[in-house]
Amino acid sequence: MKFTKLRDLIQGGKIVDLLKKWLNVFLAFLLTFSLFAPAAVQAVETKGNSYTSTENEMVVNDNNESLTDPTISTTQDTVIIEETETNVKTNDVISETEEVGCLPIEIRIESWLETLIPLQTICVETFDCDEYGLEEETPVVEHAFLQAIEKAENSKFTLDDFENGSNGTIFIERIGDYGSFTMESGLDDWLYTKNLTWAPEGMSSEPLEVGDRIDIYYAANYLETVFTELSVDTAKVSTDENVTFTLNEIDINTGVATNSVEGATIYINGKATDYKTDSDGKAFISFSEEGIYEITANRYESDPSDLTYNNNIIRPGSVKVEVK
């Protein structure tokens, strides 16, 4: 009877139908597996202070955004710090076999009479250093400061110009000719902000994250000197076209622009001009010749070489204007 039933099933086509159904299920499974198995997660994983990308490269800009550029060839486990119009510093492409162990951040250092390191992006590596109390596992502002001296473009000082005022950590006692008690006020000092606000910790303890901005500056009177930021309404103009520059005070408790800065002298390519900011903190300038101009500002009420005087603003980071 069993043979007869099997024969009837075969003759009735039911076995064939069952085999077709199972075959379809099996083929569907193989198709699904083939679609998803080779797919790589196109993301960046954060592991402590390491940043590893898979499949696609990551491009980091000044705003700490991850950008996809179709013109960049894709190499697995590669990170590039790409140069953009905002003057991001270019770093070497890291081998796909290496773990990326650096942190892209912005940094600048301002002294009394000049900019020692203009605002730029560097890739900070962590390392152990008993002299300064540094640990490889934790990226802090100290790492950024020491490596900015070594890596930064257009730097105007070296480690030999730096005098540390503490043992087992970093306390900037002096850089070059300027440090604590250089001014007769006795209220001068080297300070820093993180993302335009006061940092709650010292340089040896304040942690860093991707895209942080560090401003280190010398204040002639830290009780009165105000932090400033300069902006421009357009970065590309034609000759004889007016450009508007605006200088604002930054509330370092919030990182927000508050008061306009009046009476500040505009500097073009490092030289003082007759242009000054008005009551709205604005200066209107046109350029008669083509070129790239670097603009900043400062406010001295007397000869800046007079160390009895305390300037009352911190020189803002420069902005660039291209004139065509």
C-alpha positions in Angstrom: 0.0 0.0 0.0 2.8 2.4 0.8 4.4 1.7 -2.6 1.0 2.3 -4.2 0.5 5.6 -2.4 4.0 6.8 -3.3 3.4 5.8 -6.9 0.1 7.7 -6.9 1.7 10.8 -5.5 4.4 10.7 -8.2 1.9 10.1 -10.9 -0.3 12.9 -9.5 2.6 15.4 -9.6 2.4 16.2 -5.9 6.0 15.2 -5.2 7.2 17.4 -8.0 5.3 20.3 -6.5 6.8 19.8 -3.1 10.3 19.6 -4.5 9.7 22.8 -6.4 8.5 24.6 -3.3 11.5 23.5 -1.3 13.8 24.4 -4.1 12.3 27.9 -4.3 12.8 28.4 -0.6 16.4 27.3 -0.8 17.1 29.6 -3.7 15.5 32.6 -1.9 17.7 31.9 1.1 20.9 31.8 -1.0 19.9 35.1 -2.7 19.3 36.9 0.6 22.6 35.6 2.0 24.5 36.7 -1.1 23.1 40.3 -0.8 23.8 40.9 2.8 26.9 38.8 3.6 29.5 41.0 1.8 28.0 44.3 2.8 30.4 46.3 5.1 29.3 48.7 7.7 30.2 52.1 6.3 30.7 54.0 9.5 33.4 55.2 11.8 33.8 53.5 15.2 35.2 55.3 18.2 37.3 53.2 20.4 38.9 55.3 23.1 41.2 57.6 21.2 41.2 55.5 18.0 39.1 56.3 14.9 38.8 53.5 12.4 36.7 53.6 9.2 35.7 50.6 7.1 35.1 50.5 3.4 34.9 54.3 2.8 37.3 57.1 3.6 36.2 59.8 6.1 36.8 63.4 5.3 36.8 65.8 8.3 36.2 69.5 7.7 36.3 72.5 10.0 32.8 71.9 11.2 33.6 68.4 12.3 31.3 66.9 9.6 31.9 63.7 7.8 31.7 64.3 4.1 31.5 61.9 1.2 33.6 63.0 -1.8 33.0 60.9 -5.0 36.4 62.0 -6.4 38.3 60.3 -3.6 39.3 56.8 -4.2 38.1 54.3 -1.6 40.6 52.4 0.5 39.6 50.2 3.4 40.5 51.5 6.9 41.8 54.8 5.7 41.2 58.3 7.1 42.1 61.5 5.4 42.2 65.0 6.8 41.5 66.8 3.6 42.4 70.4 2.8 39.4 72.6 2.1 38.7 76.3 1.5 38.8 76.8 5.2 42.5 76.0 5.3 42.3 72.6 7.0 45.7 71.2 7.2 46.4 68.1 5.0 47.8 65.0 6.8 49.2 61.9 5.2 46.9 59.1 4.3 47.2 56.4 7.0 48.0 52.9 5.8 45.0 50.6 5.6 46.8 48.2 7.8 47.3 50.7 10.6 44.9 51.8 13.3 44.2 55.5 13.1 45.4 56.9 16.4 45.1 60.6 15.9 42.4 63.2 16.7 41.7 66.1 14.3 41.2 69.3 16.2 41.7 73.1 15.6 44.2 75.1 17.5 45.8 78.6 17.4 48.2 80.4 19.7 48.2 84.2 20.1 51.0 86.2 21.8 51.1 89.9 22.7 52.3 91.4 19.4 51.8 88.5 17.0 50.1 85.3 16.1 52.5 82.4 16.9 50.3 79.7 15.4 47.4 80.7 13.1 44.1 78.7 13.5 44.5 75.4 11.7 43.6 71.7 12.0 46.2 69.3 13.3 45.9 65.6 14.0 46.7 65.0 17.6 48.4 61.7 18.6 48.4 60.6 22.2 51.6 59.4 24.0 53.0 58.9 27.5 55.2 61.6 28.9 56.2 61.5 32.6 57.7 65.0 32.4 54.3 66.5 31.7 52.1 63.8 33.3 50.7 62.7 29.9 49.1 59.3 29.3 48.6 57.6 26.0 45.1 56.5 26.7 43.6 59.9 27.3 44.0 62.8 24.7 44.1 66.1 26.5 44.9 69.7 25.6 48.5 69.3 26.6 48.9 66.8 23.7 47.5 69.3 21.3 49.7 72.1 22.6 53.0 70.1 22.4 52.2 68.7 18.9 51.0 72.1 17.6 54.5 73.4 18.3 55.9 70.5 16.2 53.3 70.0 13.5 51.7 73.4 12.9 52.3 75.3 9.6 53.7 78.8 9.8 54.6 78.4 13.5 56.7 81.2 14.9 58.1 79.4 17.9 59.7 76.2 19.0 59.7 74.2 22.2 62.9 76.0 23.2 60.8 79.2 23.5 58.4 77.6 25.9 59.0 77.8 29.7 57.0 75.4 31.8 56.0 76.6 35.3 55.1 73.3 36.9 56.5 69.8 37.5 54.7 66.7 36.2 52.2 68.8 34.2 52.1 71.8 31.9 51.6 75.4 33.1 52.6 77.9 30.5 54.9 80.2 32.4 56.3 82.0 29.3 56.5 81.7 25.6 59.2 83.9 24.1 59.3 87.3 25.8 55.9 87.1 27.4 54.7 85.3 30.5 53.4 85.8 34.0 54.4 89.2 35.4 55.8 90.6 32.2 53.3 93.4 32.4 53.5 95.8 35.4 49.8 95.0 36.1 50.9 91.6 37.5 47.6 90.3 36.0 49.0 89.0 32.7 49.0 85.3 32.0 48.6 82.6 29.4 45.0 81.3 29.1 43.1 79.1 26.8 39.5 78.4 25.7 37.9 75.2 24.4 35.3 75.8 21.7 35.3 79.5 22.6 34.4 78.9 26.3 36.4 78.5 29.5 37.5 75.0 30.0 36.8 73.5 33.4 40.1 71.8 33.7 43.8 72.6 33.2 45.6 71.6 30.0 46.8 68.4 31.5 43.3 67.2 32.5 40.9 68.7 29.9 39.9 66.0 27.4 39.8 66.4 23.7 37.2 65.2 21.2 37.1 65.2 17.4 36.6 68.8 16.1 37.4 70.6 19.3 38.8 74.1 18.9 41.6 75.3 21.2 42.6 78.9 21.5 45.7 79.6 23.6 46.4 83.3 24.2 48.4 85.8 26.2 46.2 88.2 28.2 47.8 91.4 29.5 45.1 91.7 32.1 43.0 88.6 32.5 40.4 90.5 34.5 39.6 93.0 31.8 40.8 91.6 28.5 37.9 90.3 26.3 38.0 87.4 23.9 37.0 88.4 20.3 36.0 86.8 17.0 36.3 88.4 13.6 33.9 87.5 10.7 33.6 88.5 7.1 30.5 88.7 4.9 32.1 87.1 1.9 35.4 85.4 1.3 35.6 86.0 -2.5 35.2 89.5 -4.1 36.1 91.5 -7.1 38.5 94.4 -7.0 37.1 97.6 -5.6 34.1 95.7 -4.1 33.3 96.5 -0.5 33.8 93.8 2.1 32.3 94.0 5.6 34.3 92.8 8.6 32.6 92.4 12.0 34.4 92.2 15.3 32.4 90.9 18.3 33.2 90.1 21.9 32.7 86.5 22.8 31.2 85.6 26.2 33.5 82.8 27.2 31.0 81.5 29.6 28.6 80.6 26.8 30.7 80.9 23.6 28.2 83.3 22.1 28.9 86.7 20.5 27.6 89.5 22.7 28.9 93.1 22.4 30.3 94.8 19.3 34.0 95.8 19.6 34.5 99.5 18.6 37.7 101.2 17.8 39.8 98.2 16.9 42.5 98.6 14.3 42.3 96.4 11.2 45.5 94.6 10.2 46.0 93.5 6.6 48.7 90.9 6.0 50.2 91.6 9.4 50.4 95.4 9.0 48.2 98.0 10.9 46.0 100.1 8.7 43.9 103.3 9.2 40.7 101.2 9.2 38.9 100.9 12.5 35.7 99.2 13.6 32.7 101.4 14.1 30.1 101.3 17.0 28.6 98.2 15.4 32.0 96.5 15.3 32.1 96.8 11.5 34.8 97.9 9.1 34.2 98.3 5.4 37.2 97.7 3.1 37.7 97.4 -0.6 40.8 96.0 -2.3 42.2 97.6 -5.5 44.5 94.7 -6.4 43.9 91.0 -6.9 45.4 88.6 -4.3 44.7 86.8 -1.1 44.5 89.0 2.0 44.7 87.9 5.6 42.8 90.2 8.0 42.8 90.5 11.8 42.4 93.2 14.4 43.6 94.5 17.7 43.0 97.5 20.0 46.0 99.3 21.5 45.3 102.6 23.2 49.0 103.4 23.4 52.3 102.0 22.0 52.0 98.2 22.4 55.6 98.1 23.4 54.7 100.0 26.5 54.4 97.2 29.1 52.6 99.5 31.5 49.6 99.4 29.3 47.0 96.6 29.2 45.3 95.9 25.9 41.6 95.1 26.4 40.9 92.6 23.6 42.5 89.4 22.5 43.5 89.4 18.8 40.9 87.4 16.9 41.8 84.6 14.6 42.4 85.9 11.1 40.1 85.6 8.1 41.1 85.5 4.5 39.6 87.3 1.5 40.4 86.4 -2.1 40.2 89.3 -4.5 39.9 88.5 -8.2 
